[in-house]
């Protein structure tokens, strides 16, 4: 039995616990632990993203923007928006008649994102909201687009979060989930594992002074649902025409679904 399979079996037998990386923790404790991770890495988040992905994360996000269908006047929600890469791009696309909400559960990340966007002269069509993806403080049928990039794996109840994201979408609106996933190539999978569990914690220690948070990053990726499982979860949340696009041999996948 793999470590992931063993974890899922344990969770099934004890619904009061969930995974934090490879550890089993009480449900109410995971959110606090994830907050600690991002409090620790917030100031170095952008630098570490560039180093860890060798800049490729910018191409992944560019593809997400291309599939977003965002037009002038649209209402966009960027959940777990962190330091605002997607928010900045969407702000330009929606123009003066639209609005983008950058939402993050973590106050440290939200502050870094707000400061970064303001320092770069972000438009006045951006709002900043501290919010939990499982209980979003927005009305039904409000957004043309909801995105969550590299954040869903940190959510405790992913099914509940997906249902709430669907709730706030307008009919015809779309949800984009950009997230690490399961490599489709066995050689890439082995190389990726070796890189994740050796290089990432080392870079975390040298650059951010925190190897544990980047070890959690590697573990949380392995615990995240694979491409087909996440597709099924999005359909169960009420989304239609759900498709996904693998990037970098499935290291990352972009899922897209529509609300009818």
C-alpha positions in Angstrom: 0.0 0.0 0.0 1.4 3.4 -0.9 1.7 6.2 1.7 -1.1 8.1 0.0 -3.4 5.1 0.0 -2.6 4.4 3.6 -3.4 8.0 4.5 -6.7 7.9 2.6 -7.7 4.6 4.4 -6.9 6.2 7.8 -9.0 9.3 6.9 -11.9 7.1 5.9 -11.8 5.3 9.2 -11.5 8.5 11.2 -13.6 11.3 9.7 -12.4 13.7 12.4 -8.9 13.9 11.0 -7.4 15.0 7.7 -3.9 15.1 6.2 -1.4 17.8 6.6 1.2 16.6 4.2 1.8 13.0 5.2 0.7 13.6 8.8 -2.8 13.0 10.2 -4.1 15.9 12.2 -7.5 16.9 13.7 -9.7 18.7 11.2 -9.7 21.9 13.1 -5.9 21.9 13.3 -5.1 21.8 9.6 -6.1 25.4 8.8 -3.9 26.6 11.7 -0.9 24.6 10.4 -1.4 25.8 6.8 -1.5 29.4 8.1 1.8 28.8 9.8 3.4 27.6 6.6 2.3 30.7 4.6 3.1 33.1 7.4 6.6 31.7 7.3 7.1 31.9 3.5 5.0 34.9 2.5 7.9 37.4 2.1 9.9 35.0 -0.1 7.0 33.5 -1.9 7.6 35.0 -5.4 11.3 34.4 -5.3 10.8 30.8 -4.3 8.2 30.2 -7.0 10.6 31.4 -9.7 13.4 29.3 -8.3 11.4 26.1 -7.7 9.7 26.1 -11.1 12.7 27.7 -12.9 10.2 30.4 -14.0 7.8 27.9 -15.7 5.0 28.9 -13.3 4.6 32.0 -15.3 3.7 29.9 -18.4 1.2 27.8 -16.4 -0.5 31.0 -15.3 -0.4 32.5 -18.8 -2.2 29.5 -20.1 -4.9 29.8 -17.4 -5.4 33.4 -18.3 -5.8 32.4 -22.0 -8.6 29.9 -21.0 -10.3 32.3 -18.6 -12.5 33.9 -21.2 -12.3 37.2 -19.2 -13.6 40.3 -21.0 -14.1 44.0 -20.1 -16.8 44.4 -17.5 -16.4 40.9 -16.0 -16.5 40.2 -12.2 -13.6 37.9 -11.3 -12.6 36.2 -8.0 -9.0 35.0 -7.5 -9.2 32.7 -4.5 -5.9 31.9 -2.7 -4.6 34.7 -4.9 -1.5 35.1 -2.9 0.9 37.7 -4.3 -1.5 38.6 -7.1 0.0 37.4 -10.4 -3.4 36.3 -11.8 -5.2 39.3 -10.2 -2.9 41.8 -12.0 -3.5 40.2 -15.4 -7.3 40.0 -14.8 -7.4 43.6 -13.7 -6.1 44.7 -17.1 -8.6 42.5 -18.9 -11.8 43.5 -17.0 -11.0 47.2 -17.4 -12.7 50.1 -15.6 -16.2 48.5 -15.9 -15.2 45.2 -14.2 -13.7 44.2 -10.9 -11.3 41.6 -9.6 -11.3 40.4 -6.0 -8.1 39.0 -4.6 -9.0 36.7 -1.8 -6.8 34.7 0.5 -7.4 33.1 3.9 -3.9 34.0 5.0 -3.4 37.6 6.2 0.3 37.6 5.6 -0.1 36.5 2.0 -2.9 39.0 1.4 -0.7 41.8 2.7 2.2 40.8 0.5 -0.2 40.7 -2.5 -1.8 44.0 -1.7 1.5 45.8 -1.2 2.9 44.3 -4.4 0.0 45.3 -6.5 -0.2 48.8 -5.1 3.6 49.2 -5.6 3.3 48.3 -9.2 0.4 50.7 -9.8 -2.4 48.2 -10.0 -5.7 49.6 -11.2 -8.5 50.7 -8.8 -10.7 47.8 -9.9 -9.1 45.4 -7.4 -10.6 44.5 -4.0 -8.8 42.6 -1.3 -10.8 40.2 0.9 -9.6 37.8 3.6 -11.8 34.7 3.0 -12.0 31.0 3.5 -12.6 29.0 0.3 -15.1 26.8 2.2 -17.4 29.6 3.1 -17.0 32.5 0.7 -18.5 35.8 1.7 -20.1 36.6 -1.7 -23.7 36.4 -3.0 -25.0 33.6 -5.3 -24.5 34.0 -9.0 -22.1 36.9 -8.8 -18.9 36.1 -10.6 -18.2 35.5 -14.3 -14.9 33.7 -13.4 -13.6 32.1 -10.2 -10.0 30.9 -10.1 -7.9 29.1 -7.5 -4.3 28.6 -8.4 -2.0 26.4 -6.3 -4.4 26.7 -3.3 -7.0 23.9 -3.5 -4.6 21.3 -2.1 -4.3 23.4 1.2 -8.1 23.5 1.7 -9.4 21.1 4.3 -12.8 20.3 2.8 -12.2 20.5 -1.0 -15.7 19.3 -1.9 -17.3 22.0 0.2 -15.0 24.6 -1.3 -15.8 23.5 -4.9 -19.6 23.7 -4.1 -19.2 27.2 -2.7 -17.2 28.3 -5.7 -19.9 27.0 -8.0 -22.6 28.7 -5.9 -21.1 32.2 -6.5 -20.6 31.7 -10.2 -23.1 33.2 -12.6 -24.9 30.9 -15.0 -22.5 30.4 -17.8 -19.5 31.3 -15.6 -16.5 29.2 -15.3 -14.2 27.8 -12.6 -10.5 27.4 -13.2 -8.4 25.2 -10.9 -4.7 25.4 -11.5 -2.9 22.9 -9.3 0.0 20.5 -9.1 -1.1 17.0 -10.2 0.1 13.5 -11.1 2.8 13.3 -13.7 1.8 11.2 -16.7 5.3 10.1 -17.6 7.0 7.5 -15.3 10.5 8.9 -15.8 9.2 12.4 -15.1 7.5 11.1 -12.0 10.7 9.7 -10.6 12.7 12.8 -11.4 10.0 15.0 -9.9 9.9 13.0 -6.7 13.7 13.2 -6.3 13.6 17.0 -7.0 10.7 17.6 -4.7 12.0 15.8 -1.6 15.6 16.9 -1.9 16.0 20.2 -3.8 12.8 21.9 -2.5 13.5 21.6 1.2 17.2 22.6 0.6 16.1 25.7 -1.3 13.6 26.5 1.4 16.3 26.3 4.0 18.8 28.4 2.1 16.5 31.1 0.6 13.5 31.3 3.0 15.1 29.9 6.1 12.4 27.2 6.3 12.9 23.7 5.0 9.8 22.2 6.8 7.3 24.4 4.9 8.8 23.2 1.6 8.8 19.6 2.7 5.1 20.1 3.5 4.7 21.6 -0.1 6.1 18.4 -1.6 3.9 16.2 0.6 0.7 18.2 0.0 1.1 17.8 -3.7 1.3 14.0 -3.4 -1.9 14.0 -1.2 -3.9 16.1 -3.7 -6.4 14.3 -5.9 -5.2 13.3 -9.4 -6.6 14.7 -12.6 -9.6 12.4 -13.0 -10.5 12.5 -9.3 -10.5 16.3 -9.3 -12.6 16.3 -12.5 -15.2 14.1 -10.8 -15.2 16.3 -7.7 -15.9 19.4 -9.8 -18.8 17.6 -11.6 -20.2 16.5 -8.2 -20.1 20.2 -7.1 -22.4 21.0 -10.0 -20.1 22.0 -12.8 -20.5 20.9 -16.4 -18.2 20.3 -19.4 -15.3 19.8 -17.0 -12.0 19.3 -18.8 -8.4 19.4 -17.8 -5.1 20.2 -19.6 -1.9 18.6 -18.4 1.2 20.8 -18.4 4.8 19.8 -18.0 3.9 16.1 -18.3 1.1 16.4 -15.7 3.2 18.0 -13.0 0.5 20.7 -13.2 -3.0 20.5 -14.5 -5.5 23.2 -15.3 -9.1 22.1 -14.7 -12.0 24.1 -16.2 -15.7 23.7 -15.5 -18.9 25.7 -16.4 -22.0 26.5 -14.4 -25.2 26.0 -16.3 
